[in-house]
Amino acid sequence: MSSEAEQKRRRLIIAAGFTAIFTWGGLAYVELGKWAIKGTLFARVLDGRPYTNDFVSYYNAAVLGRRCLSEKIDIYSIELQNESLNKLIAPVVPESPFFLQYPPFFFALMTPLAFIGLFPAWLLWICAGLALVYCSSTTLAARNFPENHKRLLVVGSILSSYPCWLSTELGQMSLFLYAAIATLFHFLEQQRGMAGGLVSAVSMIKFQYYPVIGLIGLICGKVKFLIGACIILSLLLLLSVGVVGLDNVVNYPAALLKGESGAAVSGVSPHMMQNVRGELFVILGDVPAVKYTAAAAMAGGVLFIAWLWLMPGRRFRESDPHAFRVLSSISLLIMLTTSLHTHSQDYLLIGIVAILLLPWLDDRLKQRQSPSLRFARSLLIWWVPVSWLLFFIMQISVLTRVQPFFFWALALLLPVLREVLLPRKPAD
């Protein structure tokens, strides 16, 4: 077969693959419309057990924020949150109270949504989130994917992945977290530290990730990042005090600890977490050692990331033009696997890892053939269909004692980390 015919066949296979991926993704999003028409998008009964969409908790935060404008209430009262949420999902009744432990400024920012209905609020929320995912991905991909069609394929793949679909269904903050982190890395790469500090505020909503995000910001953006972060945090605190009141702002740390205990509320599900904590939970059960080990893993992960950027990363940045993007990718993978609270929708961040890491892997493989790096590249190339396969595996994680997204991330992390710490010379 001639080389021209071979290339044509290869292009046809690639086109067929992307067509299948986009068709699957499109049909999955159509399913959300069907659920909305049936009235089962936000609350339904599955296999005899009630199911509640995460966005209901977000909308409940808006309702409580609106109430704060006219009365003094404790937005972190489990009883109050549960009473308000039950009115939104009636006649479905949760098995245990839902508790939202997001920062007080989240309640304040969500308040305007309380002036429209639940479904219009969800629709507005996901449209904004998906638009930001698209724009931030396109901007971040512009450097290494200059051709428009390649950027569209990359972004289309991200939108077709299971974590993106799940984030859309749940109206999850992970959509906005993705956009914020992608934009942060774009600003830091351009040495716009203050802009990076300002955009980092979105990461504070999922506070378990901010130690890593803030650390990278400080290392790369230095004082300008700190100034930007302090400015936006001060503004958000003022907004919080103005909308939900000083008492709720002061009570937030205690509410965060209460929520993460997960003892008497829904919304914290260690058996579903795709991280060290989740894996230990399905092996050992709900024992104190799991929480202590997970906390130690998170602290160790943050310290390792700091060492990586400041010690070997410094030399790596001097020798490799892709260094910032590679170190950022490694940091995201460590963050996802060691954070105290990581669910499958948060693996939407793998889209950022793919954008940042694939060009570097391609360059390395041109220099020398490495089975481990080729394996890492394959993991990213096949991420979209595999993410859906991992979803099905996750449904039996209690039986298999395996958290599939967690092990997938480790499989990608280890060969990349080895290449950075123990680089090999290119083949002659």
matplotlib code that plots the C-alpha trace (Angstrom):
import matplotlib.pyplot as plt

x = [0.0, 1.4, 2.2, -0.5, -3.1, -1.9, -2.2, -5.7, -6.8, -5.4, -7.2, -10.5, -10.0, -9.3, -12.3, -14.5, -13.2, -13.9, -17.4, -18.2, -17.0, -18.9, -22.0, -21.9, -21.3, -24.1, -26.6, -25.6, -26.4, -29.7, -30.6, -30.4, -33.1, -35.3, -34.8, -35.7, -38.9, -39.9, -39.2, -36.6, -33.4, -33.2, -34.7, -35.8, -36.0, -33.4, -33.7, -35.9, -33.5, -33.9, -31.4, -30.8, -28.9, -26.0, -27.3, -30.3, -27.9, -26.4, -29.8, -30.7, -27.6, -29.2, -32.5, -30.8, -28.7, -31.9, -33.4, -30.4, -31.3, -34.4, -33.7, -30.9, -30.4, -27.6, -26.8, -24.7, -27.5, -28.0, -31.6, -32.3, -30.5, -32.4, -35.8, -35.2, -33.9, -36.8, -39.2, -37.3, -37.4, -40.7, -42.2, -38.8, -37.4, -33.6, -32.4, -30.3, -29.9, -27.9, -25.2, -23.4, -20.1, -19.0, -17.6, -20.1, -19.2, -20.6, -24.0, -23.7, -22.7, -25.5, -28.2, -29.4, -30.4, -33.0, -35.1, -35.6, -36.9, -34.8, -34.6, -33.9, -31.2, -29.6, -29.8, -28.2, -25.5, -24.5, -24.5, -22.1, -20.0, -19.7, -19.0, -16.1, -14.8, -14.8, -13.2, -10.5, -9.6, -9.3, -7.1, -4.9, -4.6, -3.7, 0.1, 0.5, -2.6, -2.5, -4.7, -8.4, -9.6, -7.1, -8.3, -11.9, -11.1, -9.4, -12.1, -14.9, -13.2, -13.1, -16.8, -17.6, -15.9, -17.8, -16.6, -17.8, -21.2, -21.5, -20.5, -23.2, -25.9, -25.1, -24.5, -21.2, -18.7, -16.1, -17.1, -16.0, -13.1, -11.8, -12.1, -10.5, -7.4, -7.0, -7.1, -4.8, -2.1, -2.5, -1.9, 1.0, 2.7, 2.5, 3.9, 0.7, 0.8, -1.8, -4.4, -3.7, -4.3, -7.6, -8.9, -7.7, -10.7, -12.9, -10.6, -11.4, -14.9, -13.6, -11.2, -9.6, -7.8, -6.6, -3.4, -2.0, -3.5, -2.3, 1.1, 1.7, 0.5, 2.9, 5.9, 5.2, 3.4, 5.2, 4.1, 1.9, -0.2, -0.5, -1.6, -4.3, -5.5, -5.7, -7.6, -10.3, -10.5, -11.1, -13.8, -15.5, -15.4, -17.1, -19.7, -20.3, -20.7, -23.1, -25.3, -25.2, -23.8, -20.7, -21.8, -22.0, -18.6, -17.1, -18.8, -17.5, -14.4, -16.4, -19.0, -16.3, -15.0, -18.6, -19.3, -16.2, -16.9, -19.8, -21.1, -24.8, -25.2, -25.3, -23.0, -19.8, -19.5, -16.0, -16.9, -17.3, -14.2, -11.5, -8.5, -6.4, -9.3, -11.8, -9.5, -8.7, -12.4, -13.4, -10.6, -10.8, -14.2, -15.2, -12.4, -10.4, -7.2, -8.7, -9.2, -5.8, -4.0, -5.9, -5.0, -1.3, -1.4, -2.8, -0.2, 2.5, 1.2, 1.4, 4.9, 6.0, 4.6, 6.5, 9.7, 9.2, 8.8, 11.6, 14.3, 14.3, 11.7, 14.0, 16.6, 13.9, 12.6, 16.0, 16.4, 12.8, 10.6, 7.5, 8.6, 5.8, 3.1, 4.6, 5.0, 1.5, 0.1, 2.0, 0.7, -2.9, -2.6, -1.1, -3.8, -6.6, -5.3, -4.3, -7.0, -9.4, -12.4, -12.2, -15.1, -15.2, -16.6, -13.4, -11.5, -12.7, -9.3, -7.7, -8.7, -6.2, -3.6, -4.1, -3.7, -0.6, 1.1, 0.4, 2.8, 5.6, 5.0, 5.1, 8.4, 9.9, 8.8, 10.4, 13.7, 13.5, 11.1, 9.9, 7.2, 6.2, 5.8, 4.0, 1.7, 1.1, 0.3, -2.2, -3.9, -4.5, -5.4, -8.0, -9.2, -12.7, -13.9, -12.0, -13.6, -17.0, -15.7, -14.3, -17.8, -19.2, -16.4, -17.0, -20.5, -19.1, -16.1, -17.5, -17.2, -13.9, -12.3, -11.0, -11.5, -10.9, -10.3, -7.8, -5.7, -6.0, -4.5, -1.7, -0.9, -0.5, 1.4, 4.1, 5.8, 5.6, 7.1, 9.8, 10.8, 11.1, 13.0, 15.1, 15.5, 17.1, 19.3, 17.8, 18.7, 21.5]
y = [0.0, 3.4, 6.0, 8.3, 5.6, 4.8, 8.4, 8.6, 5.5, 6.9, 10.2, 8.3, 6.3, 9.4, 11.1, 8.1, 8.1, 11.7, 11.4, 8.5, 10.5, 13.6, 11.6, 9.8, 13.1, 14.8, 12.0, 12.2, 15.9, 15.2, 12.8, 15.8, 17.5, 14.4, 14.3, 18.0, 17.4, 14.5, 16.6, 14.2, 16.3, 17.7, 14.9, 11.4, 7.9, 5.4, 1.7, 2.7, 5.4, 9.2, 11.1, 14.8, 16.9, 18.9, 22.1, 22.0, 22.7, 25.6, 27.0, 26.5, 28.6, 31.3, 31.0, 31.3, 34.2, 36.0, 35.4, 37.0, 40.2, 40.5, 38.4, 37.1, 33.3, 30.8, 29.6, 26.8, 25.3, 21.7, 21.9, 25.1, 24.0, 20.7, 22.3, 24.8, 22.2, 19.8, 22.4, 22.6, 18.8, 17.8, 15.2, 13.4, 13.2, 12.8, 9.9, 12.3, 16.1, 17.8, 20.2, 22.7, 23.9, 26.3, 29.7, 32.5, 34.5, 31.6, 32.1, 35.9, 35.4, 32.9, 35.1, 36.7, 33.2, 33.0, 35.6, 33.1, 29.5, 26.4, 25.2, 28.6, 29.1, 25.7, 26.5, 29.9, 28.4, 25.5, 27.7, 30.1, 27.3, 25.5, 28.8, 29.5, 26.0, 26.5, 29.9, 29.0, 25.8, 27.6, 30.2, 27.7, 25.5, 28.4, 28.1, 24.4, 23.9, 27.0, 25.4, 26.1, 22.6, 21.0, 23.4, 22.5, 18.8, 19.2, 21.4, 19.2, 16.1, 17.8, 18.7, 15.1, 13.5, 11.9, 14.4, 17.4, 15.8, 14.9, 18.5, 19.7, 17.4, 18.3, 22.0, 21.5, 24.2, 22.0, 23.8, 27.2, 25.7, 24.3, 27.7, 29.5, 27.1, 27.2, 31.0, 31.1, 29.0, 31.2, 34.3, 32.8, 31.6, 35.2, 36.5, 38.3, 37.5, 40.0, 38.8, 35.3, 36.2, 37.8, 34.8, 32.4, 33.4, 30.9, 28.1, 29.3, 28.0, 24.4, 25.3, 21.8, 22.7, 26.1, 25.1, 23.7, 26.5, 29.2, 27.6, 27.5, 31.1, 32.3, 30.4, 31.7, 35.0, 36.0, 39.2, 40.3, 37.1, 37.6, 41.2, 40.1, 37.3, 39.6, 42.2, 39.8, 38.0, 41.3, 42.3, 38.9, 39.2, 42.6, 41.2, 38.3, 40.5, 42.7, 39.8, 37.0, 38.9, 38.8, 35.9, 33.6, 34.7, 34.0, 30.6, 29.3, 27.4, 25.5, 24.7, 23.4, 21.0, 19.9, 19.2, 17.3, 14.9, 13.6, 11.8, 12.9, 14.6, 13.9, 15.6, 14.1, 10.6, 9.1, 5.8, 7.6, 9.9, 9.3, 10.0, 8.5, 8.9, 7.2, 4.2, 3.8, 4.0, 1.2, -1.0, -0.2, 1.3, 4.3, 4.2, 7.2, 5.9, 6.7, 10.4, 10.8, 9.1, 11.1, 14.3, 13.3, 12.5, 15.9, 17.7, 15.5, 16.2, 20.0, 19.8, 17.6, 20.0, 22.9, 20.9, 19.9, 23.5, 24.9, 22.2, 19.9, 22.1, 25.0, 23.1, 21.6, 25.1, 26.2, 23.3, 22.6, 25.2, 23.1, 23.1, 25.3, 23.3, 20.0, 21.0, 22.4, 19.1, 17.1, 19.4, 19.0, 15.2, 15.2, 17.6, 15.4, 12.2, 13.6, 16.2, 15.5, 15.8, 14.8, 13.4, 12.1, 15.5, 17.1, 15.0, 17.5, 19.1, 16.3, 18.4, 21.0, 18.3, 17.0, 20.5, 21.2, 17.8, 16.3, 18.6, 17.9, 14.1, 14.4, 16.2, 13.7, 10.8, 12.4, 12.5, 8.9, 6.0, 5.5, 2.8, 4.6, 8.0, 6.4, 4.8, 8.2, 9.7, 7.0, 7.6, 11.2, 10.5, 7.9, 9.9, 10.6, 7.1, 5.7, 8.3, 6.8, 3.3, 4.4, 5.6, 2.1, 0.6, 3.1, 1.7, -1.5, 0.1, -1.1, -4.7, -4.3, -2.0, 0.1, 3.8, 3.8, 7.6, 7.6, 4.7, 6.2, 9.5, 7.6, 5.6, 9.0, 10.7, 8.2, 8.0, 11.8, 12.4, 9.9, 11.7, 15.0, 13.7, 11.1, 12.3, 10.1, 11.3, 11.4, 8.5, 9.4]
z = [0.0, -1.0, 1.7, 0.2, 0.5, 4.0, 5.1, 3.6, 5.4, 8.7, 8.2, 7.6, 10.8, 12.8, 11.3, 12.1, 15.6, 16.3, 14.7, 17.0, 20.0, 19.2, 18.4, 21.7, 23.5, 21.6, 22.4, 26.1, 26.2, 24.5, 27.3, 29.7, 27.7, 28.0, 31.8, 32.0, 30.0, 32.2, 35.3, 36.6, 36.0, 39.5, 41.7, 41.0, 42.5, 41.2, 42.3, 45.1, 46.5, 46.1, 43.9, 44.0, 41.5, 42.9, 41.3, 43.6, 46.5, 44.6, 43.9, 47.5, 48.3, 46.2, 48.0, 51.4, 50.2, 49.1, 52.5, 54.1, 52.4, 54.5, 57.7, 59.8, 59.3, 59.7, 56.1, 57.5, 59.6, 58.4, 59.4, 57.6, 54.4, 54.5, 55.1, 52.2, 49.8, 50.5, 49.3, 46.0, 45.2, 46.7, 46.5, 46.5, 50.0, 50.6, 52.8, 54.8, 55.0, 52.2, 53.4, 51.2, 52.8, 50.2, 51.2, 52.2, 49.0, 47.0, 48.6, 47.9, 44.2, 43.7, 45.2, 41.9, 40.6, 43.3, 41.4, 38.5, 38.5, 39.2, 35.6, 34.0, 36.6, 35.8, 32.0, 32.5, 34.8, 32.5, 29.4, 31.1, 32.4, 29.1, 27.3, 29.7, 29.3, 25.5, 25.6, 28.2, 26.4, 23.1, 24.6, 26.3, 23.2, 20.9, 21.5, 20.6, 18.4, 16.1, 13.4, 14.0, 13.2, 15.6, 18.4, 17.6, 17.8, 21.2, 22.7, 21.2, 22.8, 26.2, 25.9, 24.9, 27.9, 30.7, 33.4, 31.3, 30.7, 34.4, 35.3, 33.0, 34.3, 37.9, 37.2, 38.9, 39.9, 38.1, 34.9, 36.4, 38.2, 34.9, 33.2, 36.2, 36.3, 32.5, 32.5, 35.5, 33.7, 30.6, 32.7, 34.7, 31.4, 30.2, 33.5, 34.4, 38.0, 39.3, 36.7, 37.8, 41.4, 40.5, 38.6, 41.2, 43.4, 41.6, 42.9, 46.5, 46.1, 45.9, 48.7, 48.9, 45.6, 46.5, 48.4, 45.1, 42.9, 45.3, 45.6, 41.8, 41.6, 44.3, 42.8, 39.3, 39.9, 43.1, 44.8, 42.0, 42.3, 46.1, 45.6, 43.0, 45.3, 48.3, 46.3, 45.0, 48.4, 50.1, 47.7, 48.1, 51.9, 51.7, 49.3, 51.7, 54.7, 52.8, 51.6, 54.1, 57.2, 59.3, 61.5, 58.5, 57.3, 60.7, 61.0, 57.7, 58.9, 61.4, 58.7, 56.4, 59.0, 59.8, 56.2, 55.4, 58.4, 56.3, 59.3, 59.2, 55.9, 52.1, 49.7, 51.1, 49.7, 50.4, 48.7, 45.4, 45.7, 43.0, 45.2, 48.0, 50.4, 48.2, 47.5, 51.2, 52.0, 49.7, 51.1, 54.8, 55.3, 57.4, 60.0, 61.4, 59.8, 56.3, 57.2, 58.8, 56.0, 53.4, 55.2, 55.3, 51.6, 50.8, 52.9, 51.3, 47.9, 48.4, 49.9, 47.0, 44.4, 46.2, 46.1, 42.5, 41.3, 43.4, 43.1, 40.1, 38.4, 38.4, 36.4, 34.2, 33.3, 32.2, 29.8, 28.4, 26.7, 27.8, 31.4, 32.8, 31.1, 32.2, 35.8, 35.8, 34.5, 37.1, 39.8, 38.6, 38.6, 42.1, 43.3, 41.9, 43.5, 46.9, 47.6, 50.4, 48.2, 44.5, 42.5, 38.9, 37.6, 38.8, 36.3, 33.8, 34.6, 32.5, 29.5, 30.7, 31.3, 27.7, 26.2, 28.2, 28.0, 24.6, 22.6, 25.1, 24.8, 21.0, 21.2, 23.5, 21.4, 18.3, 20.2, 21.4, 21.5, 25.1, 25.9, 29.1, 27.4, 24.5, 27.1, 28.7, 25.4, 24.6, 27.9, 26.9, 23.3, 24.3, 27.3, 26.1, 25.3, 28.3, 30.6, 29.8, 30.3, 33.7, 34.6, 34.1, 36.1, 38.9, 39.4, 40.8, 42.7, 46.0, 44.7, 42.8, 45.5, 42.7, 42.1, 38.3, 37.7, 40.6, 39.1, 35.6, 36.9, 38.7, 35.5, 33.6, 36.4, 37.1, 33.6, 33.2, 36.7, 36.0, 32.8, 34.6, 37.6, 35.8, 32.2, 29.6, 26.8, 23.3, 21.0, 18.5]

ax = plt.figure().add_subplot(projection="3d")
ax.plot(x, y, z, "-o")
ax.set_aspect("equal")
plt.show()
